[in-house]
Amino acid sequence: MQSGIRSLGYLGLDVSNVEAWDNLLQKVFALQLREERVGGAWQYKMDRHRSRLSLHPGDADGIAYAGWELESKAALAAHVDSLKAASIEVSPLSEQECADRAVASGVVFQDPVLGLRTELFHGAIVECRKFQPPRAINGYVTGEQGMGHFVMMTSRLQEAVDFYANVLGFSMSDTMDFGPPAQQSKLVFMHCNLRHHSLALMTPPPGAPDGELNHIALTMRDFDDVGYAYDIVREEGIPVLMTLGKHSNDLATSFYVANPSQSAIEMSWGGIEIGEDWVVRHYDDTKIWGHAMYMPPRPLD
């Protein structure tokens, strides 16, 4: 089916150390914490949407849900039909859940491969008040491209690709091998708009948990903001997973820091956009330069 999904609208994370998360999100990523605790969640703005990222304090760590924005109520209904045709149980978001997510209406289902709570919605609430970051930045690439991307690990890679392509209507951007031959992971990058990928799927590296979040990524409008954040990471001794480098497939320049939940957050800039003449290619490495990996993550020297 042709995707009516416009973009990645929001993410929710379960976190066991919300204060450490808040320090990272405000100090390094300059996200704006909303004063109101909606349903107990700590919600963060990165543009005029009421919230893009929600932290849910508790004992667990991991991705709680992903919310995909659709262009209309009709597109939402068409996706519900496709999900039901694939024998997937779909339920409407409650009035309270819609209020918490700041959307007009939506539905929820469990991704049959990843086991991820997945929400489809339309009518995101956009605030008249501008995004007010805690330190000066030139903003994030959002709008029609959504909030960014996230990467999930799964041993059922082809099943996951088939679900997102055939049921939800995503298109493949490219594929990649990652890591030494004996410990190699396979990656598939998928898009639903001009952003090179809003979702990537990968086989777990040895010892990594199956069905878990690998990382989330946010894209800056100005490369200098990546540099300023990298300086903060160095000065504050924040553990780095990958140093500054340039990706081979989307040509984005970025770095990765470890987060308090033992996954990662990527801050990036640049990168190519998907065009009508896009050709799917396979890459034998993730990087052109940089991106030295620290395992376990450690502060920069």
Secondary structure, DSSP 8 states (H G I E B T S, - for coil): ----EEEEEEEEEEES-HHHHHHHHHHTT--EE-SS-BTTBEEEESSSBS-SEEEEESS--EEEEEEEEES-HHHHHHHHHHHHHTT---EE--HHHHHHHTEEEEEEEE-TTT--EEEEEEEE-B-SS----SS----B--GGG-S-EEEEE-S-HHHHHHIIIIIS--EEEEEEEES-GGG-EEEEEEESSSBS-SEEEE---TT--TT-EEEEEEEESSHHHHHHHHHHHHHHT--EEEEEEEESSS-EEEEEEE-TTSSEEEEEEE--B--TT---EEES-SEEEE--EEEEEE---
